[in-house]
């Protein structure tokens, strides 16, 4: 029986035990780590750097040229970490002159029809559910869960261990350890369940809850809440991370309850 056609450029660097299914197209400036599976009708374009033991499902397009009209053909790349799963019809565009790369970390799951635009930096252990759309220049931390049909505006930062509810529009930065939902985007509590699943101790979670209570619940605005948190909440790595994130958020952060 004749093998179904596929296209693999002779310059592509293909690791050991990589499976490339029929009708896939692999361009020349591509590197694919060992043990990765490339499904049928996947297109992996120039500048792609795919890690080990990834699974890329049919219809996905990796490292296509940015849709940013400012892109002038500069050399940029797309990096996919180890053990990451990219489901059907996901699109991930390469970077532009801004960051020169788009990155998806290790152990991530991007469900069907997710779009990751140019210059996005996504951390490790991130789950992004179906049809979520990320505009350009977004930064997402580690251990983030974004439910389906979420739209994230360009240049937004999302901190570590955040949970974003489905069908939410994200126009402001989301500080670490929280749950975000509603319209307009709002704080709806600490991501306690997620933190416990990832091994945070009760004392750490209480400190996070007390910090956000001061910032979002007990004070009339973020600035006064930050002052109270700095003075009255016991110091911890988590508290410092929250305060540093908020103070450095030039785009502004989501509103309180």
C-alpha positions in Angstrom: 0.0 0.0 0.0 1.4 3.4 -1.0 2.3 5.7 1.9 0.2 8.9 2.1 2.1 12.0 1.2 3.7 14.5 3.6 6.2 17.2 3.2 9.4 17.4 5.4 12.0 19.9 4.2 15.5 18.3 4.1 16.9 21.0 6.3 14.4 20.4 9.2 16.0 18.9 12.3 13.9 16.0 13.4 14.7 14.2 16.6 14.7 10.5 17.4 11.3 8.7 17.4 9.4 11.6 16.0 6.2 10.6 14.2 4.9 12.7 11.4 1.5 11.7 10.1 0.2 12.0 6.5 -0.4 15.4 4.9 1.7 17.2 7.5 4.1 20.0 6.3 7.4 20.7 8.0 9.4 23.7 6.8 13.1 24.0 6.7 14.0 26.2 9.7 12.3 23.8 12.1 13.5 21.7 15.1 11.4 19.0 16.6 12.5 17.2 19.8 12.5 13.4 20.2 9.4 11.5 20.9 7.0 14.2 19.5 3.9 13.3 17.5 2.9 15.5 14.6 -0.7 14.7 13.5 -2.2 14.8 10.1 -2.6 18.1 8.3 -0.4 20.0 10.8 1.7 22.8 9.4 5.0 23.7 11.2 6.5 26.8 9.6 10.0 28.4 9.7 11.2 29.4 13.1 9.5 26.7 15.0 11.3 25.0 17.9 9.3 22.1 19.2 10.3 20.3 22.4 10.4 16.6 23.4 7.3 14.4 23.7 4.8 16.9 22.4 1.6 16.0 20.7 0.3 18.3 18.0 -3.2 17.4 16.7 -4.6 17.8 13.2 -5.1 21.2 11.7 -2.7 23.1 14.0 -0.5 25.8 12.5 2.7 26.6 14.4 5.0 29.6 13.7 3.0 31.3 11.0 4.0 34.9 10.2 2.4 37.4 12.6 -0.8 39.3 11.6 0.7 42.4 13.1 0.9 45.0 10.3 4.1 46.4 11.8 5.9 43.1 11.1 8.5 43.7 8.4 9.9 40.2 7.9 12.5 40.3 10.7 13.8 36.9 11.8 11.7 35.6 14.7 10.8 32.2 16.3 8.2 30.2 18.1 9.2 27.9 21.0 7.1 25.1 22.3 8.3 23.3 25.5 8.5 19.7 26.3 5.4 17.5 26.9 3.1 20.1 25.6 -0.2 19.1 23.9 -1.6 21.3 21.1 -5.1 20.2 20.1 -7.0 20.6 16.8 -6.8 23.8 14.8 -4.7 25.7 17.3 -2.8 28.6 15.8 0.5 30.0 17.2 2.2 32.9 15.5 5.9 33.7 15.6 7.2 36.8 17.3 8.0 40.3 15.9 10.7 42.8 16.6 9.2 43.4 20.1 10.2 40.2 21.8 11.5 38.3 18.7 9.8 35.1 19.8 6.5 33.5 20.9 6.8 31.0 23.7 4.6 28.2 25.1 6.2 26.5 28.1 6.6 22.9 29.3 3.6 20.6 30.2 1.0 22.9 28.7 -2.4 22.0 27.2 -3.9 24.2 24.5 -7.3 22.9 23.6 -9.0 23.1 20.2 -9.2 26.5 18.3 -7.0 28.4 20.8 -5.1 31.3 19.1 -1.8 32.5 20.5 -0.7 35.7 18.7 2.8 37.1 18.2 5.2 37.8 21.1 3.1 35.9 23.7 5.1 34.4 26.5 3.2 31.5 28.2 4.7 29.7 31.3 4.8 26.1 32.3 1.8 23.9 33.3 -0.7 26.2 31.7 -4.1 25.0 30.5 -6.0 27.1 28.0 -9.4 25.8 27.0 -11.3 25.8 23.7 -11.6 28.9 21.5 -9.7 31.2 23.9 -8.0 34.0 21.9 -4.8 35.7 23.0 -3.8 38.9 21.3 -0.2 39.9 20.9 2.5 40.7 23.6 0.6 38.8 26.4 2.5 37.3 29.3 1.0 34.4 31.3 2.7 32.9 34.3 3.1 29.3 35.5 0.2 27.0 36.6 -2.5 29.2 35.0 -5.9 27.8 34.0 -8.0 29.8 31.4 -11.4 28.4 30.6 -13.0 28.4 27.2 -14.0 31.3 25.0 -11.9 33.9 26.9 -10.6 36.9 25.0 -7.3 38.5 26.3 -6.3 42.0 25.1 -2.8 42.8 23.9 0.0 43.6 26.5 -2.0 42.0 29.4 0.0 40.2 32.1 -1.6 37.3 34.0 0.3 36.1 37.2 1.1 32.7 38.4 -1.6 30.3 39.7 -4.5 32.4 38.2 -7.9 30.9 37.2 -9.9 32.8 34.6 -13.5 31.9 34.2 -15.0 31.0 30.8 -16.3 33.7 28.4 -14.4 36.4 30.2 -12.9 39.5 28.6 -9.5 40.3 30.0 -8.5 43.9 29.5 -6.5 44.5 32.7 -3.6 42.6 34.4 -4.5 39.8 36.8 -2.2 39.5 39.8 -1.1 36.0 41.0 -3.0 33.4 43.0 -6.6 34.7 42.2 -9.7 33.8 40.4 -11.0 36.3 37.8 -14.5 36.5 36.2 -17.4 38.8 35.4 -17.8 41.8 33.1 -16.0 44.0 33.7 -13.2 41.7 34.9 -13.2 41.4 38.6 -11.5 39.7 41.5 -13.7 36.8 42.8 -11.4 35.3 45.4 -8.2 33.5 45.9 -7.6 30.3 43.8 -7.6 28.2 46.9 -8.4 24.9 45.3 -5.7 25.3 42.6 -3.1 26.3 45.3 -3.9 23.3 47.4 -3.6 21.0 44.4 -0.1 22.4 43.8 1.1 21.9 47.4 0.6 25.3 49.0 0.4 25.0 52.8 -2.6 26.4 54.7 -0.4 29.1 56.2 0.7 30.3 52.7 -2.9 30.3 51.5 -4.1 32.3 54.6 -1.3 34.9 54.0 -2.4 35.3 50.3 -6.1 35.6 51.4 -5.2 38.2 54.0 -3.2 40.2 51.5 -6.0 40.3 49.0 -8.6 41.0 51.7 -6.6 44.2 52.5 -6.2 45.1 48.8 -9.6 44.3 47.4 -12.1 44.1 50.2 -11.3 46.2 53.3 -10.1 49.4 51.6 -11.8 51.8 49.2 -9.0 51.7 46.5 -6.0 49.7 45.4 -3.5 52.2 46.6 -4.7 52.4 50.1 -5.1 48.6 50.2 -1.5 48.1 49.1 -0.3 50.4 52.0 -2.3 48.4 54.5 -1.1 45.1 53.1 2.6 46.2 53.2 2.3 47.4 56.9 -0.1 44.9 58.5 0.2 41.6 56.7 3.1 39.4 57.7 5.9 39.3 55.2 6.1 36.3 52.9 7.3 35.4 49.4 3.7 35.3 48.2 2.9 38.7 49.6 6.0 40.2 48.0 5.1 38.7 44.7 1.5 40.1 44.8 2.7 43.6 45.7 5.5 43.7 43.2 3.1 42.5 40.4 0.5 45.2 41.2 3.1 48.0 41.6 4.7 47.1 38.2 1.3 46.9 36.3 1.4 50.0 34.2 -1.6 48.8 32.3 -3.6 48.6 35.6 -5.1 45.6 37.3 -8.6 44.2 37.4 -11.1 45.7 39.8 -12.2 44.4 43.2 -15.4 42.8 44.3 
